[in-house]
Amino acid sequence: MYKEILRTIKDIDIYPVFTVVVFFAFFTVMSLWVIRTKKEDFESQSKMPLDDVNQNK
């Protein structure tokens, strides 16, 4: 049933290629962001859960 519905959609062949390209682009951008971010930025963020909750109020 689903195969018949998908076969009727015009240009359905491009969607798998598009999703792979979007995934690869997102993964590449996130990898570059992690590599280029300074270690000090991650250290301050890693200590956030350990900070006292009352300091923000």
PDB file of N, CA, C and O in Angstrom:
ATOM      1  N   MET A   1       0.824  -1.189   0.000  1.00  0.00           N
ATOM      2  CA  MET A   1       0.000   0.000   0.000  1.00  0.00           C
ATOM      3  C   MET A   1       0.873   1.259   0.000  1.00  0.00           C
ATOM      4  O   MET A   1       0.661   2.165  -0.807  1.00  0.00           O
ATOM      5  N   TYR A   2       1.840   1.312   0.894  1.00  0.00           N
ATOM      6  CA  TYR A   2       2.685   2.504   0.969  1.00  0.00           C
ATOM      7  C   TYR A   2       3.551   2.656  -0.268  1.00  0.00           C
ATOM      8  O   TYR A   2       3.813   3.774  -0.713  1.00  0.00           O
ATOM      9  N   LYS A   3       3.994   1.545  -0.822  1.00  0.00           N
ATOM     10  CA  LYS A   3       4.818   1.614  -2.022  1.00  0.00           C
ATOM     11  C   LYS A   3       4.033   2.210  -3.180  1.00  0.00           C
ATOM     12  O   LYS A   3       4.580   2.977  -3.972  1.00  0.00           O
ATOM     13  N   GLU A   4       2.772   1.867  -3.282  1.00  0.00           N
ATOM     14  CA  GLU A   4       1.943   2.403  -4.365  1.00  0.00           C
ATOM     15  C   GLU A   4       1.728   3.909  -4.195  1.00  0.00           C
ATOM     16  O   GLU A   4       1.722   4.656  -5.173  1.00  0.00           O
ATOM     17  N   ILE A   5       1.555   4.339  -2.966  1.00  0.00           N
ATOM     18  CA  ILE A   5       1.374   5.772  -2.719  1.00  0.00           C
ATOM     19  C   ILE A   5       2.654   6.524  -3.040  1.00  0.00           C
ATOM     20  O   ILE A   5       2.619   7.582  -3.668  1.00  0.00           O
ATOM     21  N   LEU A   6       3.784   5.978  -2.608  1.00  0.00           N
ATOM     22  CA  LEU A   6       5.054   6.648  -2.855  1.00  0.00           C
ATOM     23  C   LEU A   6       5.411   6.675  -4.342  1.00  0.00           C
ATOM     24  O   LEU A   6       6.068   7.606  -4.806  1.00  0.00           O
ATOM     25  N   ARG A   7       4.987   5.674  -5.075  1.00  0.00           N
ATOM     26  CA  ARG A   7       5.269   5.653  -6.512  1.00  0.00           C
ATOM     27  C   ARG A   7       4.507   6.723  -7.268  1.00  0.00           C
ATOM     28  O   ARG A   7       4.940   7.138  -8.344  1.00  0.00           O
ATOM     29  N   THR A   8       3.393   7.176  -6.738  1.00  0.00           N
ATOM     30  CA  THR A   8       2.600   8.189  -7.428  1.00  0.00           C
ATOM     31  C   THR A   8       3.132   9.606  -7.207  1.00  0.00           C
ATOM     32  O   THR A   8       2.723  10.528  -7.912  1.00  0.00           O
ATOM     33  N   ILE A   9       4.031   9.795  -6.248  1.00  0.00           N
ATOM     34  CA  ILE A   9       4.577  11.125  -5.979  1.00  0.00           C
ATOM     35  C   ILE A   9       5.614  11.458  -7.041  1.00  0.00           C
ATOM     36  O   ILE A   9       6.517  10.668  -7.321  1.00  0.00           O
ATOM     37  N   LYS A  10       5.470  12.629  -7.621  1.00  0.00           N
ATOM     38  CA  LYS A  10       6.385  13.053  -8.682  1.00  0.00           C
ATOM     39  C   LYS A  10       7.755  13.392  -8.086  1.00  0.00           C
ATOM     40  O   LYS A  10       7.825  14.038  -7.041  1.00  0.00           O
ATOM     41  N   ASP A  11       8.811  12.978  -8.717  1.00  0.00           N
ATOM     42  CA  ASP A  11      10.199  13.262  -8.316  1.00  0.00           C
ATOM     43  C   ASP A  11      10.517  12.798  -6.895  1.00  0.00           C
ATOM     44  O   ASP A  11      11.214  13.502  -6.165  1.00  0.00           O
ATOM     45  N   ILE A  12      10.031  11.652  -6.496  1.00  0.00           N
ATOM     46  CA  ILE A  12      10.293  11.117  -5.161  1.00  0.00           C
ATOM     47  C   ILE A  12      11.747  10.677  -5.017  1.00  0.00           C
ATOM     48  O   ILE A  12      12.238  10.525  -3.898  1.00  0.00           O
ATOM     49  N   ASP A  13      12.435  10.475  -6.129  1.00  0.00           N
ATOM     50  CA  ASP A  13      13.816   9.995  -6.095  1.00  0.00           C
ATOM     51  C   ASP A  13      14.772  10.984  -5.444  1.00  0.00           C
ATOM     52  O   ASP A  13      15.816  10.577  -4.933  1.00  0.00           O
ATOM     53  N   ILE A  14      14.445  12.260  -5.449  1.00  0.00           N
ATOM     54  CA  ILE A  14      15.357  13.279  -4.938  1.00  0.00           C
ATOM     55  C   ILE A  14      15.333  13.352  -3.408  1.00  0.00           C
ATOM     56  O   ILE A  14      16.307  13.823  -2.821  1.00  0.00           O
ATOM     57  N   TYR A  15      14.286  12.915  -2.752  1.00  0.00           N
ATOM     58  CA  TYR A  15      14.169  13.050  -1.302  1.00  0.00           C
ATOM     59  C   TYR A  15      15.234  12.274  -0.519  1.00  0.00           C
ATOM     60  O   TYR A  15      15.778  12.826   0.437  1.00  0.00           O
ATOM     61  N   PRO A  16      15.555  11.042  -0.866  1.00  0.00           N
ATOM     62  CA  PRO A  16      16.640  10.368  -0.131  1.00  0.00           C
ATOM     63  C   PRO A  16      17.987  11.078  -0.296  1.00  0.00           C
ATOM     64  O   PRO A  16      18.763  11.168   0.655  1.00  0.00           O
ATOM     65  N   VAL A  17      18.256  11.569  -1.475  1.00  0.00           N
ATOM     66  CA  VAL A  17      19.506  12.285  -1.707  1.00  0.00           C
ATOM     67  C   VAL A  17      19.517  13.582  -0.898  1.00  0.00           C
ATOM     68  O   VAL A  17      20.531  13.925  -0.290  1.00  0.00           O
ATOM     69  N   PHE A  18      18.418  14.286  -0.888  1.00  0.00           N
ATOM     70  CA  PHE A  18      18.306  15.529  -0.143  1.00  0.00           C
ATOM     71  C   PHE A  18      18.512  15.306   1.349  1.00  0.00           C
ATOM     72  O   PHE A  18      19.202  16.094   1.995  1.00  0.00           O
ATOM     73  N   THR A  19      17.933  14.256   1.906  1.00  0.00           N
ATOM     74  CA  THR A  19      18.081  14.010   3.340  1.00  0.00           C
ATOM     75  C   THR A  19      19.517  13.642   3.698  1.00  0.00           C
ATOM     76  O   THR A  19      20.008  14.042   4.754  1.00  0.00           O
ATOM     77  N   VAL A  20      20.188  12.896   2.846  1.00  0.00           N
ATOM     78  CA  VAL A  20      21.590  12.562   3.108  1.00  0.00           C
ATOM     79  C   VAL A  20      22.455  13.819   3.062  1.00  0.00           C
ATOM     80  O   VAL A  20      23.354  13.986   3.887  1.00  0.00           O
ATOM     81  N   VAL A  21      22.191  14.691   2.112  1.00  0.00           N
ATOM     82  CA  VAL A  21      22.963  15.929   1.997  1.00  0.00           C
ATOM     83  C   VAL A  21      22.721  16.814   3.218  1.00  0.00           C
ATOM     84  O   VAL A  21      23.669  17.389   3.752  1.00  0.00           O
ATOM     85  N   VAL A  22      21.486  16.932   3.663  1.00  0.00           N
ATOM     86  CA  VAL A  22      21.178  17.743   4.841  1.00  0.00           C
ATOM     87  C   VAL A  22      21.848  17.157   6.082  1.00  0.00           C
ATOM     88  O   VAL A  22      22.426  17.898   6.878  1.00  0.00           O
ATOM     89  N   PHE A  23      21.777  15.848   6.255  1.00  0.00           N
ATOM     90  CA  PHE A  23      22.418  15.211   7.404  1.00  0.00           C
ATOM     91  C   PHE A  23      23.921  15.425   7.374  1.00  0.00           C
ATOM     92  O   PHE A  23      24.514  15.769   8.396  1.00  0.00           O
ATOM     93  N   PHE A  24      24.548  15.227   6.223  1.00  0.00           N
ATOM     94  CA  PHE A  24      25.991  15.389   6.111  1.00  0.00           C
ATOM     95  C   PHE A  24      26.401  16.832   6.375  1.00  0.00           C
ATOM     96  O   PHE A  24      27.407  17.071   7.044  1.00  0.00           O
ATOM     97  N   ALA A  25      25.649  17.790   5.867  1.00  0.00           N
ATOM     98  CA  ALA A  25      25.957  19.205   6.092  1.00  0.00           C
ATOM     99  C   ALA A  25      25.828  19.552   7.568  1.00  0.00           C
ATOM    100  O   ALA A  25      26.691  20.237   8.117  1.00  0.00           O
ATOM    101  N   PHE A  26      24.767  19.092   8.217  1.00  0.00           N
ATOM    102  CA  PHE A  26      24.575  19.369   9.639  1.00  0.00           C
ATOM    103  C   PHE A  26      25.703  18.740  10.458  1.00  0.00           C
ATOM    104  O   PHE A  26      26.254  19.388  11.348  1.00  0.00           O
ATOM    105  N   PHE A  27      26.049  17.488  10.168  1.00  0.00           N
ATOM    106  CA  PHE A  27      27.112  16.797  10.888  1.00  0.00           C
ATOM    107  C   PHE A  27      28.453  17.506  10.690  1.00  0.00           C
ATOM    108  O   PHE A  27      29.231  17.628  11.636  1.00  0.00           O
ATOM    109  N   THR A  28      28.725  17.967   9.492  1.00  0.00           N
ATOM    110  CA  THR A  28      29.966  18.668   9.207  1.00  0.00           C
ATOM    111  C   THR A  28      30.030  19.998   9.946  1.00  0.00           C
ATOM    112  O   THR A  28      31.060  20.331  10.533  1.00  0.00           O
ATOM    113  N   VAL A  29      28.952  20.754   9.924  1.00  0.00           N
ATOM    114  CA  VAL A  29      28.922  22.049  10.610  1.00  0.00           C
ATOM    115  C   VAL A  29      29.086  21.860  12.118  1.00  0.00           C
ATOM    116  O   VAL A  29      29.836  22.602  12.752  1.00  0.00           O
ATOM    117  N   MET A  30      28.402  20.888  12.692  1.00  0.00           N
ATOM    118  CA  MET A  30      28.528  20.655  14.126  1.00  0.00           C
ATOM    119  C   MET A  30      29.927  20.178  14.495  1.00  0.00           C
ATOM    120  O   MET A  30      30.451  20.559  15.542  1.00  0.00           O
ATOM    121  N   SER A  31      30.532  19.361  13.663  1.00  0.00           N
ATOM    122  CA  SER A  31      31.897  18.896  13.921  1.00  0.00           C
ATOM    123  C   SER A  31      32.882  20.060  13.873  1.00  0.00           C
ATOM    124  O   SER A  31      33.760  20.166  14.728  1.00  0.00           O
ATOM    125  N   LEU A  32      32.740  20.924  12.884  1.00  0.00           N
ATOM    126  CA  LEU A  32      33.619  22.086  12.795  1.00  0.00           C
ATOM    127  C   LEU A  32      33.427  23.019  13.977  1.00  0.00           C
ATOM    128  O   LEU A  32      34.398  23.580  14.486  1.00  0.00           O
ATOM    129  N   TRP A  33      32.198  23.192  14.419  1.00  0.00           N
ATOM    130  CA  TRP A  33      31.928  24.051  15.586  1.00  0.00           C
ATOM    131  C   TRP A  33      32.607  23.498  16.827  1.00  0.00           C
ATOM    132  O   TRP A  33      33.208  24.253  17.592  1.00  0.00           O
ATOM    133  N   VAL A  34      32.518  22.197  17.035  1.00  0.00           N
ATOM    134  CA  VAL A  34      33.141  21.584  18.214  1.00  0.00           C
ATOM    135  C   VAL A  34      34.661  21.701  18.134  1.00  0.00           C
ATOM    136  O   VAL A  34      35.314  21.975  19.141  1.00  0.00           O
ATOM    137  N   ILE A  35      35.216  21.499  16.974  1.00  0.00           N
ATOM    138  CA  ILE A  35      36.668  21.567  16.828  1.00  0.00           C
ATOM    139  C   ILE A  35      37.181  22.989  17.037  1.00  0.00           C
ATOM    140  O   ILE A  35      38.237  23.181  17.639  1.00  0.00           O
ATOM    141  N   ARG A  36      36.451  23.980  16.552  1.00  0.00           N
ATOM    142  CA  ARG A  36      36.910  25.366  16.615  1.00  0.00           C
ATOM    143  C   ARG A  36      36.599  26.055  17.935  1.00  0.00           C
ATOM    144  O   ARG A  36      37.177  27.104  18.220  1.00  0.00           O
ATOM    145  N   THR A  37      35.707  25.504  18.750  1.00  0.00           N
ATOM    146  CA  THR A  37      35.355  26.118  20.022  1.00  0.00           C
ATOM    147  C   THR A  37      36.494  25.924  21.015  1.00  0.00           C
ATOM    148  O   THR A  37      37.110  24.860  21.080  1.00  0.00           O
ATOM    149  N   LYS A  38      36.756  26.962  21.776  1.00  0.00           N
ATOM    150  CA  LYS A  38      37.839  26.910  22.755  1.00  0.00           C
ATOM    151  C   LYS A  38      37.461  25.996  23.915  1.00  0.00           C
ATOM    152  O   LYS A  38      36.288  25.860  24.261  1.00  0.00           O
ATOM    153  N   LYS A  39      38.460  25.384  24.497  1.00  0.00           N
ATOM    154  CA  LYS A  39      38.244  24.467  25.606  1.00  0.00           C
ATOM    155  C   LYS A  39      37.650  25.198  26.818  1.00  0.00           C
ATOM    156  O   LYS A  39      36.879  24.616  27.581  1.00  0.00           O
ATOM    157  N   GLU A  40      38.004  26.451  26.986  1.00  0.00           N
ATOM    158  CA  GLU A  40      37.497  27.223  28.128  1.00  0.00           C
ATOM    159  C   GLU A  40      35.979  27.370  28.071  1.00  0.00           C
ATOM    160  O   GLU A  40      35.318  27.379  29.110  1.00  0.00           O
ATOM    161  N   ASP A  41      35.431  27.482  26.881  1.00  0.00           N
ATOM    162  CA  ASP A  41      33.968  27.595  26.741  1.00  0.00           C
ATOM    163  C   ASP A  41      33.273  26.323  27.210  1.00  0.00           C
ATOM    164  O   ASP A  41      32.228  26.384  27.858  1.00  0.00           O
ATOM    165  N   PHE A  42      33.848  25.184  26.885  1.00  0.00           N
ATOM    166  CA  PHE A  42      33.260  23.919  27.313  1.00  0.00           C
ATOM    167  C   PHE A  42      33.433  23.702  28.811  1.00  0.00           C
ATOM    168  O   PHE A  42      32.569  23.104  29.453  1.00  0.00           O
ATOM    169  N   GLU A  43      34.529  24.177  29.368  1.00  0.00           N
ATOM    170  CA  GLU A  43      34.745  24.017  30.810  1.00  0.00           C
ATOM    171  C   GLU A  43      33.694  24.784  31.610  1.00  0.00           C
ATOM    172  O   GLU A  43      33.166  24.267  32.595  1.00  0.00           O
ATOM    173  N   SER A  44      33.392  25.996  31.200  1.00  0.00           N
ATOM    174  CA  SER A  44      32.385  26.776  31.932  1.00  0.00           C
ATOM    175  C   SER A  44      31.005  26.134  31.804  1.00  0.00           C
ATOM    176  O   SER A  44      30.225  26.156  32.757  1.00  0.00           O
ATOM    177  N   GLN A  45      30.696  25.565  30.648  1.00  0.00           N
ATOM    178  CA  GLN A  45      29.413  24.909  30.462  1.00  0.00           C
ATOM    179  C   GLN A  45      29.337  23.586  31.213  1.00  0.00           C
ATOM    180  O   GLN A  45      28.258  23.184  31.650  1.00  0.00           O
ATOM    181  N   SER A  46      30.455  22.915  31.365  1.00  0.00           N
ATOM    182  CA  SER A  46      30.438  21.630  32.063  1.00  0.00           C
ATOM    183  C   SER A  46      30.224  21.808  33.561  1.00  0.00           C
ATOM    184  O   SER A  46      29.773  20.882  34.235  1.00  0.00           O
ATOM    185  N   LYS A  47      30.538  22.976  34.084  1.00  0.00           N
ATOM    186  CA  LYS A  47      30.363  23.235  35.516  1.00  0.00           C
ATOM    187  C   LYS A  47      28.963  23.751  35.852  1.00  0.00           C
ATOM    188  O   LYS A  47      28.614  23.856  37.028  1.00  0.00           O
ATOM    189  N   MET A  48      28.184  24.062  34.871  1.00  0.00           N
ATOM    190  CA  MET A  48      26.854  24.624  35.105  1.00  0.00           C
ATOM    191  C   MET A  48      25.952  23.721  35.945  1.00  0.00           C
ATOM    192  O   MET A  48      25.286  24.233  36.845  1.00  0.00           O
ATOM    193  N   PRO A  49      25.890  22.413  35.708  1.00  0.00           N
ATOM    194  CA  PRO A  49      25.014  21.581  36.539  1.00  0.00           C
ATOM    195  C   PRO A  49      25.458  21.500  37.997  1.00  0.00           C
ATOM    196  O   PRO A  49      24.652  21.181  38.870  1.00  0.00           O
ATOM    197  N   LEU A  50      26.720  21.784  38.266  1.00  0.00           N
ATOM    198  CA  LEU A  50      27.230  21.697  39.626  1.00  0.00           C
ATOM    199  C   LEU A  50      27.064  22.994  40.399  1.00  0.00           C
ATOM    200  O   LEU A  50      27.229  23.017  41.619  1.00  0.00           O
ATOM    201  N   ASP A  51      26.739  24.074  39.698  1.00  0.00           N
ATOM    202  CA  ASP A  51      26.555  25.362  40.360  1.00  0.00           C
ATOM    203  C   ASP A  51      25.326  25.304  41.257  1.00  0.00           C
ATOM    204  O   ASP A  51      24.383  24.554  41.008  1.00  0.00           O
ATOM    205  N   ASP A  52      25.365  26.118  42.303  1.00  0.00           N
ATOM    206  CA  ASP A  52      24.239  26.169  43.238  1.00  0.00           C
ATOM    207  C   ASP A  52      23.040  26.815  42.534  1.00  0.00           C
ATOM    208  O   ASP A  52      23.188  27.824  41.845  1.00  0.00           O
ATOM    209  N   VAL A  53      21.884  26.242  42.708  1.00  0.00           N
ATOM    210  CA  VAL A  53      20.662  26.726  42.055  1.00  0.00           C
ATOM    211  C   VAL A  53      20.292  28.109  42.562  1.00  0.00           C
ATOM    212  O   VAL A  53      19.742  28.909  41.805  1.00  0.00           O
ATOM    213  N   ASN A  54      20.575  28.409  43.809  1.00  0.00           N
ATOM    214  CA  ASN A  54      20.189  29.681  44.418  1.00  0.00           C
ATOM    215  C   ASN A  54      21.039  30.854  43.912  1.00  0.00           C
ATOM    216  O   ASN A  54      20.677  32.001  44.174  1.00  0.00           O
ATOM    217  N   GLN A  55      22.105  30.633  43.230  1.00  0.00           N
ATOM    218  CA  GLN A  55      22.941  31.724  42.729  1.00  0.00           C
ATOM    219  C   GLN A  55      22.227  32.511  41.640  1.00  0.00           C
ATOM    220  O   GLN A  55      22.493  33.699  41.460  1.00  0.00           O
ATOM    221  N   ASN A  56      21.340  31.873  40.927  1.00  0.00           N
ATOM    222  CA  ASN A  56      20.640  32.543  39.821  1.00  0.00           C
ATOM    223  C   ASN A  56      19.498  33.416  40.308  1.00  0.00           C
ATOM    224  O   ASN A  56      18.980  34.223  39.536  1.00  0.00           O
ATOM    225  N   LYS A  57      19.099  33.285  41.532  1.00  0.00           N
ATOM    226  CA  LYS A  57      17.941  34.054  42.030  1.00  0.00           C
ATOM    227  C   LYS A  57      18.366  35.278  42.776  1.00  0.00           C
ATOM    228  O   LYS A  57      17.520  36.032  43.257  1.00  0.00           O
TER     229      LYS A  57
END
